[in-house]
Amino acid sequence: MTASRSPARHGNAGSRVGLLQVSAAGVLWGTGGLVVTLLHERTGLGAMTTSAWRMALAAVALVAFAAVTGRLGAARRTVREHLGLTVALGCGTALYQGLYFVSVLLVGVSVATVVSLGVAPVLAAAWEHLARRTRPTWRQVGVLAAALAGLVLVTAAAPHGTTAPVDRPALGVALAVASGATYAATTVLGHRLAQRVDPVALTTGATVVGALALAPFLVVAGALGEPVLATDPTSLGLLVYLGVATMALSYGLLYAGLRTTTGSAATVATLVEPLTAATLAAAVLGERLAWPALVGGALVLAAVAALRTEDASPRRARRRPGRGRPARMAP
């Protein structure tokens, strides 16, 4: 009896560890907006300058990890054999990250995170139906309606009482929507490639491309006389944390967790991220959302959870083996 139950216990333990790893990735992602805001307040670093450093530091960390684990050759092959697509993925990653960071400074961490998080999976799901020429079910229509209603409520409540450093809520919400749309396009673009190549190799190649794409912003910022690099140890530490922890390490935890859990575990990271962002924004920055924004955020997150649950259902998996949506990449 004991021997027969041992494999199940081992599998359950592995699944629990995987779930914790994915959740940890979500927590790390949720701290990104706060760190960007703190860096801006401490040093005056702009959102695109900070984004450029984040991508550069993440690229260095991922290249080092790929070299240690023997994946550096695979990363080179991925870039060489899929140059156009890798460049598009890297530039797309750089763009949606930059848009998100600018949105954080304009409208605040909580609203920017919820809006960009909610737009991406809804648009990706809509594109899938258009590409496959299928009609959404009534459940999917309800999910879309809930997400849109939530975004309207969050947007309507955003102009009241924002504590964002720049305080341009309307523009901030618009950029958050643009960030989510760019992320959705990048995810759809990289869907098939992500299934054919090593994920660490793909992430490494795309991150290096993204770092190169954002490097000119450092030159432009310097030419305009704006701060280019933090000088005090605390701010330098925040920059390193932003690149290594919220990007390189978080994706390592995500991929490690998904090895022992089902794809639906990405739902945890999706929902933990805005919860972390909102909690830290309230505790550290004093952000307080009005009740319509709270209701809207709940609707958006419920819609995201419903989409992920449907993607992971056994019925869909049997109808479309191997066609599940890849794990999400956070801003």
N, C-alpha and C positions, 0 to 999 in steps of 0.2 A: 504493500500500500504506500509506504513512504517513498520507495523508489519510483513508483508510477506518478506520484504527485510532484516529485522534485523538478522535472523539466518545466512544469507549469509555473512553479514558484520562481524558477530562474527566469522564465520569460516575463512574468509579472514584475519581477525586480528590475529587469532590463528596461521594461516599458516605463516604470516609474522614474528610473534614472533619466531616460530619454525625455520624458515629460518635464522633468526639472531642468534639463539642459535647454529645451525649447523655451520654457518660461523665463529662464535666465537671459536668453537672447532678447526676449520681449522687454524685460526690465532695462537692459542696457540700451536698447533702441529708445525707450521712453525717456532716458536721461539726456538724449542728444539736444533737444530744443532748449532745455534749461542751461546746458553748458554753453551753447551758442549765445544765449542772452547774457549770461554772466561774463563771457569773454568780451562782448560788445560793451557792457557797462564798465568793465575794468580797464580795457585797453583801447576801445574805439574801433576794434577790428570789424570790418564790414562782413556781411553774410557771405558774399562770394569769396572774399579773401579767406575766411574761416573754412568755407567749403573746400577751397583749393588745398589748404593745409591738411584737412581731414583726409581727402583722397590721396594726397602724397604720402602721408604717414601710414595710411592703410595699405597702400601699394608696397611700401618698403616692408611692412610686417608680413604681408601675404607672400611676397617674393621670397623672403627669408624662410617662411613656413614651407613653401613649395620646395625650396632647395633642400631643407632638412628632411622632408618626407619623400623626396625623390619625384616630385610632381613638376619640377621646373621644366623638364623636357616636354611634358604633356602640355604645359601652358604655352610653350613656344609653338608647338604643333597646332594647338587650337587657334592661336592668332594667325599663323601662317596659312592654314588650310581654310579658315573661315574669317579672312581678314575684314571684309566688308561688314559682316554681321557683328563681329567682335567690336569693331570701331563704332558701329551704330549703338550697340549695347552700352559701351563705355561712355559715349557722349550722352546717351539718354539718361544713364545713371547720374552723370555729372549735372545734367540739366534739372532733373526732378529734385535732386538733393539741394541744389542751389536755390530753386524756387521755394522749396519748403523752408529753408533757413531764412530767406528774405521775408517770407510770410510770418514766421515766428516773431521777427523783430517788428512787424507792422501790426499784427493783430493779437499776438500772445501765443504762448505754447499750447494751451488747451485747445483753443479753437482751430489753430493751424493743424494740429495733429489729428483731431477728429474729422475735419473736413477732408484733408488729403487722404486719410485712411479710408474714409467711406466712399469717396469718389472712385478710387482705383478698381476695387473688385466689381463694383456695379457696372462700370464702363467695360471692363474686361468680359463680364458675362454677356452684356449686350452685344459686344463685337462677335463673340462666339456664335450667337444666334444669327447675326447677319451673315457671317462667313459661311455657316452651315445651312443657311436658308431654312431655319427651323423656327417654330413659334414657341414663345415662352409659355410655360404652364401658368394657371391662375395663381399658384403659389409664388412663382417667380415674379409675376406682375405685382403681387402684394408686397413682396420683398423690395422691389424697385420703388413702389409707391412709398413705402415706409422710409427708405433711404432718402428719397427726394424730399419728403415732408420733414425729416430730421435735418437735412441740410438747410432747408428754408428757415426752420426755427433757429438753428445755430447762427445762420447769417443775419437774421433779423435782430437777434439779441447781441451780436458781436459789438455793435457800435456803442453799447452802453457800459461804461465803467472799465474799459480795457486798461491794462497797466503795461502794455507793450512799450518798449523803449521809444519807438518812433510814432506810434499811435495813429496809424492809417488803416482802420479796420476794413473798410470796403475794399481797398486795394489788396490788403492782406488776405481776405477771403478769396478774392479772385485769383491770387497767386497760389493759394492752397489748392483751389480747384485745378489750376493749370498743372501743379505738381502731381496731383493724383492722376490726371489725364495722361501726363507724360509717363508716369510709372506704369499705367495700364498698357500704353502703347509699347513700352520697353519690354514688359512681361510677355505680351502677345508675340512680339518680334523674336524673343529669345526662347519661346516655348519648345520648339522642336530641337534646337541646338542644345538646350539644357538636358534633354533626354539622351543625346548621343555622345556627349563628351563628359569628362570628369568634372564635377561641379567646382572643385577647388581650382582646377586649371582654368575653367571658364571665368570664375570670379576674379582670379589673379590677373588674367589677361585683360578683362574688361575694366578692372580697377586701375591698372597701369594706364590704359587708354584714357580713362576719365581724368586721371591725375594730369596727364599731358594736356588734355583739353582745357582744364581749369588753370594751368600754370600761367597763361597770359594775364589773368586777373591780378596776379601778384605784381606783374610788371606795370600794369595800368594803375593799380593802387599806388605804387611807388612814384610813378610819374605825376600823379595828381596830388602828391604830398600827404596821402592818407597812410595810417598805420599799416604796416605789412607784416610785422611779426611781434609777438609779445616778448617783453624783455624780463619781466619779473618771474621768479621760479614758479609761483602759483599759477600764473596764466600759461606758462609753458607746459606745466603739468596738465592743465585742462586741455590744451591742444593735443598733447600726446594721448590723453585719455579718450578724446573725441575720435581720433583716428584709429588707435589700436583697440580700444575696448568696444566703442559703439559701432565699429564697422568690421575690422578684421576678426576680433575675438567673437563677436556676436554671431557672425556667419559660421565660424567654426563650431560654436555651440549648436547652432541650428542644424547643420549638416550631421553632426554627431548624434543629436537627438532623434533626427528623422531616420537614422539607421535602425533604431529599436522601437520606434512608434510608427503609427500609420500617418499618412499625409494629413489627416484631419488634425493632427497635433499642431499644425501651423495656426489653427484657430486660436490656440492658447496665446501664442506670440502676438497675434493680431489684436486680441482683447487686452492683454497685459500691458502692451505699449501705451495706449491712451490713458489707461488707469494710472500707470506710473507717471506719465507726463502731467496729468491733471493734479495728482497728489503732490508732486514736487513743486509744480507751479504755484499751488495754493500755499504750501508750507514755506517756500523760499522766496517767491516773488510776490506773494500776496494776491494772486489772481483769484477772482471770485466770479463764477458764472451765474447769470440770472437763471431763474427756473425754466424759462422757455429753452435756453441753451442746454440745460441739463436734460430736459425731455427730448430735445432734438438729438443730443449726443447718444442717449439711450436708444433711440430709434435707429440711428446709424449703426451702432455697434450690434444691435439685434439683427439688422439686415445683413451685416457682414457675417455674423455667426450662422445665420440661416443659409447664406450662400455657401459657406465652407462645409456645413453639415450636408448639404445636398451634393456637393462635389465628392464627398467621401462616402456616400451611401453605397452599399453593396450592389443595389440595383443598377446604378450608373456605372459602377466599376465593371459589372458583367457585360453591360451593353457596349462599353467602350474601353476594352482592356488597354492599359498603357497610355490612355489619353487624358489622365488627370492633370489638373493645372499644377505647375511647379510651385514649390514653396515660395512664399512672398519674399520680396526684398524690401526692407524698410527704407524710409528716407534717411 
